[in-house]
Amino acid sequence: MYYILSLLSGVLISVMVAVNGGLSDLYGLHWATVFIHITGLILIGILVLVKRENPFASRHPWFLYLGGAIGVLNVLFANLAFGRISISAILALGLLGQSISGLLIDHFGLWGLQQRRFSKGNLAGLILILVGIAPMLTSFEFFAMLVSFGGGISVVLSRTLNAKLSDVTTVRTSTFFNYIIGLAVALPVFLFFETGNTPFFGFRPSTDWFLYTGGLLGVVVIMLANVLVLKVSAFYLTLLLFIGQVFTGILIDTVLDGVFSFNIFLGGVLVSAGLVANQLLDRRRDRLEE
């Protein structure tokens, strides 16, 4: 069931990215990010009030609250890479960063998560995954590649910290802090980048109401991640989210723009094959250890 929810979460992320992209076209990436945090905070704030939770009732280690701030870094990294290398390269390098950081978290059991050691038998599946990433790397520039890789790491760190906070509080409280701290970081950072270019003066809302639902979808995605991180290995969760994103993204591009990316499709197929191979090898190892 958790694997199906992981794939569903990947589908929702693709839809969210498409919606947020439309909002970015309307207001610019920086201010769109602020709007997304505001709408998400409103929704999760209502959920917290309905459940009569007090997010500030208890205190926990300060670093557990950094998930939202690290999430903003991912937006900044993507912005720095955009236009320097292709979208498929950003996606591939982000997957590579997520896969490596996920493997390290699983292998060493970082932050108290269940330890799942990487064995030599898993190398075949990992090679398939790396081969799947290769055809998506269609452009190269060192700085852009570096920040795209870093963006993948920031995704894993953000969702892991959010999940650990939800483990000691609730899923809703953790999501609330993700948005309120993310907004607290995003607003001053983006004010700096967007000086003299603010949509609040002469603001005109779009008649395409769905463009404002990205933050609401984000709440659902983050709440799902808060549960899934504690149930699915970081490495497998990364791959399942990627598979859901890739094939949904291809479908959206094909339907809306009439564009089909064979490189991304091939990469998705190979990554899926690598995931299946790793899963079969893990099950075989578990049977031998019983």
C-alpha positions as CSV (number, residue, x, y, z in Angstrom):
1,M,0.0,0.0,0.0
2,Y,2.8,2.4,0.9
3,Y,4.4,1.8,-2.5
4,I,1.2,2.7,-4.3
5,L,0.9,5.9,-2.1
6,S,4.5,6.7,-3.1
7,L,3.6,6.5,-6.8
8,L,0.4,8.5,-6.2
9,S,2.5,11.2,-4.5
10,G,4.8,11.3,-7.5
11,V,1.7,11.8,-9.8
12,L,0.5,14.7,-7.5
13,I,4.0,16.3,-7.6
14,S,3.9,16.3,-11.4
15,V,0.4,18.0,-11.4
16,M,1.6,20.4,-8.8
17,V,4.7,21.3,-10.8
18,A,2.6,22.0,-13.9
19,V,0.2,24.2,-11.9
20,N,3.0,26.0,-10.2
21,G,4.7,26.5,-13.5
22,G,1.6,28.4,-14.8
23,L,1.7,30.6,-11.7
24,S,5.4,31.3,-12.2
25,D,4.7,32.4,-15.8
26,L,2.1,34.8,-14.4
27,Y,4.0,36.3,-11.5
28,G,7.6,35.1,-11.8
29,L,9.2,32.2,-10.0
30,H,10.1,34.0,-6.8
31,W,6.7,35.6,-6.1
32,A,4.9,32.5,-7.2
33,T,6.8,30.6,-4.5
34,V,5.7,33.1,-1.9
35,F,2.1,32.7,-3.0
36,I,2.4,28.9,-2.9
37,H,3.6,29.0,0.7
38,I,0.8,31.4,1.7
39,T,-2.0,29.2,0.2
40,G,-0.5,26.1,1.7
41,L,-0.1,27.7,5.1
42,I,-3.8,28.8,5.0
43,L,-5.0,25.3,4.3
44,I,-2.8,23.5,6.9
45,G,-3.6,26.3,9.4
46,I,-7.3,25.5,8.9
47,L,-6.7,21.7,9.4
48,V,-4.7,22.4,12.6
49,L,-7.5,24.6,13.9
50,V,-10.2,22.0,13.1
51,K,-8.2,19.3,14.9
52,R,-7.6,21.7,17.8
53,E,-3.9,21.1,17.7
54,N,-1.4,23.6,19.2
55,P,1.8,23.4,17.1
56,F,3.6,25.4,19.7
57,A,2.6,23.3,22.7
58,S,6.0,21.5,22.8
59,R,9.6,22.1,21.8
60,H,11.9,19.7,20.0
61,P,15.5,19.9,18.7
62,W,15.8,23.0,16.5
63,F,17.1,21.2,13.4
64,L,13.8,19.2,13.1
65,Y,12.1,22.5,12.1
66,L,14.4,23.2,9.1
67,G,12.5,21.1,6.5
68,G,10.7,24.1,5.2
69,A,13.8,26.3,5.0
70,I,15.7,23.5,3.1
71,G,12.7,23.2,0.8
72,V,13.2,26.8,-0.3
73,L,16.8,26.0,-1.2
74,N,15.5,23.5,-3.7
75,V,13.5,26.2,-5.5
76,L,16.6,28.5,-5.5
77,F,18.8,25.7,-6.9
78,A,16.3,24.9,-9.6
79,N,16.1,28.7,-10.5
80,L,19.9,28.9,-10.7
81,A,20.1,25.9,-13.0
82,F,17.1,26.8,-15.2
83,G,18.2,28.1,-18.6
84,R,21.7,26.8,-18.2
85,I,21.0,23.1,-18.8
86,S,18.0,21.3,-20.0
87,I,15.0,20.4,-17.9
88,S,15.7,16.7,-18.4
89,A,19.2,17.3,-17.1
90,I,17.9,19.1,-14.0
91,L,15.5,16.2,-13.4
92,A,18.2,13.6,-13.9
93,L,20.8,15.2,-11.7
94,G,18.1,15.8,-9.0
95,L,17.3,12.1,-9.1
96,L,21.0,11.3,-8.8
97,G,21.4,13.6,-5.7
98,Q,18.2,12.1,-4.2
99,S,19.4,8.5,-4.9
100,I,22.8,8.9,-3.4
101,S,21.6,10.7,-0.3
102,G,18.8,8.2,0.1
103,L,21.2,5.3,-0.1
104,L,23.5,6.9,2.6
105,I,20.5,7.5,4.9
106,D,19.3,3.9,4.4
107,H,22.8,2.4,4.8
108,F,23.8,4.2,7.9
109,G,20.3,4.6,9.4
110,L,20.8,8.4,9.7
111,W,18.5,10.4,12.0
112,G,17.3,7.3,13.7
113,L,15.6,5.9,10.6
114,Q,15.5,2.1,10.0
115,Q,18.9,0.9,8.8
116,R,18.9,-0.9,5.4
117,R,22.4,-1.8,4.3
118,F,23.3,-1.7,0.7
119,S,24.6,-5.0,-0.5
120,K,26.8,-6.0,-3.5
121,G,23.7,-7.8,-5.0
122,N,22.0,-4.4,-5.3
123,L,24.7,-3.1,-7.7
124,A,22.9,-4.5,-10.8
125,G,19.8,-2.5,-10.0
126,L,21.8,0.6,-9.2
127,I,23.7,0.4,-12.5
128,L,20.3,0.2,-14.4
129,I,19.2,3.3,-12.5
130,L,22.4,5.2,-13.4
131,V,22.0,4.0,-17.1
132,G,18.5,5.4,-16.9
133,I,19.8,8.8,-15.8
134,A,22.4,9.0,-18.6
135,P,20.0,9.6,-21.6
136,M,18.4,12.5,-19.7
137,L,21.7,14.4,-19.4
138,T,21.4,16.3,-22.7
139,S,23.4,19.4,-21.7
140,F,26.4,20.2,-19.4
141,E,27.6,23.1,-17.4
142,F,29.4,22.4,-14.2
143,F,27.8,25.1,-11.9
144,A,24.2,24.2,-13.1
145,M,24.9,20.5,-12.8
146,L,26.3,21.0,-9.3
147,V,23.3,23.0,-8.0
148,S,20.8,20.5,-9.7
149,F,22.6,17.7,-7.8
150,G,22.4,19.7,-4.6
151,G,18.7,20.3,-5.2
152,G,18.2,16.6,-5.2
153,I,20.0,16.3,-1.8
154,S,17.9,19.2,-0.4
155,V,14.7,17.4,-1.3
156,V,15.7,14.3,0.7
157,L,16.9,16.3,3.7
158,S,13.7,18.4,3.7
159,R,11.3,15.5,3.6
160,T,13.3,13.4,6.1
161,L,13.4,16.3,8.7
162,N,9.7,16.9,8.1
163,A,9.0,13.2,8.7
164,K,11.1,13.1,11.9
165,L,9.2,16.1,13.2
166,S,5.9,14.5,12.4
167,D,7.0,11.4,14.3
168,V,7.4,13.4,17.6
169,T,4.4,15.7,16.9
170,T,1.7,15.0,14.2
171,V,1.6,15.0,10.4
172,R,-0.4,18.2,10.5
173,T,1.9,20.0,12.9
174,S,5.0,19.1,10.9
175,T,3.4,20.3,7.7
176,F,2.4,23.5,9.4
177,F,6.0,24.2,10.4
178,N,7.2,23.3,6.9
179,Y,5.0,26.1,5.4
180,I,5.4,28.8,8.1
181,I,9.2,28.5,8.2
182,G,9.4,28.1,4.5
183,L,7.4,31.3,4.1
184,A,9.6,33.1,6.7
185,V,12.7,32.2,4.7
186,A,11.2,32.6,1.2
187,L,9.7,36.1,1.7
188,P,12.9,38.0,2.6
189,V,15.1,36.0,0.2
190,F,12.8,36.6,-2.7
191,L,12.2,40.2,-1.7
192,F,16.0,40.6,-2.2
193,F,16.0,39.0,-5.6
194,E,12.8,40.7,-6.8
195,T,13.5,44.3,-5.6
196,G,11.4,46.7,-7.7
197,N,9.4,43.8,-9.3
198,T,6.5,43.1,-7.0
199,P,3.0,41.9,-8.1
200,F,1.3,43.3,-5.0
201,F,1.1,46.7,-6.6
202,G,-1.6,46.5,-9.3
203,F,-2.2,42.9,-8.5
204,R,-4.8,41.2,-10.8
205,P,-5.9,37.7,-10.0
206,S,-6.1,35.2,-12.9
207,T,-9.4,33.8,-14.0
208,D,-7.6,30.4,-14.2
209,W,-8.4,29.6,-10.6
210,F,-6.5,26.2,-10.7
211,L,-3.2,28.1,-10.9
212,Y,-3.6,28.9,-7.2
213,T,-4.0,25.3,-6.1
214,G,-0.3,24.4,-6.1
215,G,0.1,25.2,-2.4
216,L,-3.0,23.1,-1.6
217,L,-1.5,20.1,-3.5
218,G,1.8,20.7,-1.7
219,V,0.1,20.2,1.6
220,V,-1.2,16.8,0.5
221,V,2.2,15.8,-0.9
222,I,4.1,16.9,2.3
223,M,1.6,15.1,4.6
224,L,1.9,11.9,2.5
225,A,5.7,12.2,2.6
226,N,5.7,12.6,6.4
227,V,4.1,9.2,6.6
228,L,5.9,7.5,3.8
229,V,9.5,8.4,4.9
230,L,8.9,6.4,8.0
231,K,7.5,3.4,6.1
232,V,9.5,3.2,2.9
233,S,13.3,3.3,2.5
234,A,14.7,6.7,1.4
235,F,16.1,5.1,-1.7
236,Y,13.0,3.3,-2.8
237,L,10.8,6.3,-2.0
238,T,13.0,8.5,-4.2
239,L,12.6,6.0,-7.1
240,L,8.9,5.6,-6.7
241,L,8.3,9.3,-6.6
242,F,10.5,9.7,-9.7
243,I,8.6,7.1,-11.6
244,G,5.3,8.6,-10.7
245,Q,6.6,12.1,-11.7
246,V,8.2,11.1,-15.0
247,F,5.4,9.2,-16.6
248,T,2.7,11.7,-15.4
249,G,5.0,14.5,-16.7
250,I,5.3,12.8,-20.1
251,L,1.5,12.4,-20.2
252,I,0.9,16.1,-19.3
253,D,3.4,17.3,-21.9
254,T,1.9,15.0,-24.6
255,V,-1.7,16.1,-23.9
256,L,-1.1,19.8,-23.4
257,D,1.9,20.5,-25.7
258,G,1.9,17.6,-28.1
259,V,5.6,16.9,-27.0
260,F,6.9,13.5,-26.3
261,S,10.4,13.1,-24.8
262,F,11.9,9.7,-25.7
263,N,15.0,10.4,-23.6
264,I,12.9,10.9,-20.5
265,F,10.7,8.0,-21.3
266,L,13.7,5.7,-21.8
267,G,15.2,7.0,-18.5
268,G,11.9,6.3,-16.7
269,V,11.8,2.7,-18.1
270,L,15.4,2.0,-17.1
271,V,15.0,3.5,-13.6
272,S,11.8,1.4,-13.2
273,A,13.7,-1.7,-14.2
274,G,16.4,-0.9,-11.7
275,L,13.8,-0.4,-8.9
276,V,12.2,-3.8,-9.7
277,A,15.6,-5.5,-9.8
278,N,16.6,-4.0,-6.4
279,Q,13.2,-5.0,-4.9
280,L,13.5,-8.6,-6.2
281,L,17.1,-8.9,-4.9
282,D,16.1,-7.5,-1.5
283,R,13.2,-10.0,-1.2
284,R,15.5,-12.9,-2.1
285,R,18.1,-11.7,0.5
286,D,15.3,-11.5,3.1
287,R,14.1,-15.0,2.4
288,L,17.7,-16.4,2.7
289,E,18.2,-14.6,6.1
290,E,14.9,-16.1,7.5
